[in-house]
Amino acid sequence: MKKIIFFLALCNSVISVSAQSKFEQDRQAIKSLAGYYKVTFNYAETFAPDTAYKFHPRYHSWGYEWAIVVEDSPKKIAIQHLLVVGDSMVIKHWREDWVYEQPTILAYEKDNTWKKVTLKAADVKGRWIQKVYQVDDSPRYESIGTWVHVDGRHEWQSKTDSPLPRREFTKRSDYNVLNRGNRIYLTANGWMYEQDNNKVVRGADGDKIIAQEKGYEEFTKVDEAKFAYAKKWWASQQGYWADARTAWDAVFAKNATIKLAGKKDGKLLYEQLFALAEKSEKEKWSSNKNKEETIKVINNYVNAS
């Protein structure tokens, strides 16, 4: 009997160590997404159910991005992306938060509306939610998946709905939801974000796919020296945006549904918050004032008609 008890205790110990090792591998893979990169963007529509559909031109672009770990706690890693243009221009780009075993997810519906959904415990265990935010830290999409580490490969994949991609939302109105098939995997020189997407018309009668799309965003490591100006710029801006994230967290906690308005007083939300960031830096606002002014602006856009 004692031998059986010892054997079971040993098995539990091995399982615990194995789970911890997997968790640490997950964390290391996520943190590997940070760094200095040249990014290439390639998208092409591939198939359409309607033979009369006219495929849109392929999309190709590239740029330099600095991805910075701005929060690192055991079950949450936040990475801020900065787009670097030339030697003297920086644009606060998208952000990704990785959260371990979170029981809720903010699901995109349509028309700039997201709804908080509770997940089953079995669907959460061992999995990471990737939360992707727009340039003003408003929501874009969230999806859940399992990091897999096998045969030297490290990858994560998921499926979720989102608004139209930035490359199309000002140009197209023939669909209103992008159903994303996301796959992230590490490479020898960085990482790849591969997508298999459905362009969907969502209405009262359900979803209709108008076209499918293949996408590759390749992040290739480059010399850190190219980002000298970006480092100075971020040093002056990071305090405000840390407070802005806190302000958004309060908004997310308060609202089970987030609906974002378009322009208010002739300006989009990101224009208002970018202006606040500049004003905060110039006038040396306190952390409390950053949060107060940011929440005022956000509340003017959230759940507003």
Secondary structure, 3 states (H helix, E strand, C coil): CHHHHHHHHHHHHHHHHHHHHHHHHHHHHHHCCCEEEEEEEEEEECCCCCCCCCCCCCEEEEEEEEEEEEEEECCEEEEEEEEEECCCEEEEEEEEEEEECCCEEEEECCCCEEEEEECCHHHHCCCEEEEEECCCCCEEEEEEECEEEECCEEEEEEEEEECCCCCCCCCCCCCCEEEEEEEEEEECCEEEEEEEEEEEEEECCEEEEEEEEEEEEEEEECCHHHHHHHHHHHHHHHHHHHHHHHHHHHHHHHCCEEEECCCECCECHHHHHHHHHHHHHHHCCCHHHHHHHHHHHHHHHECCC
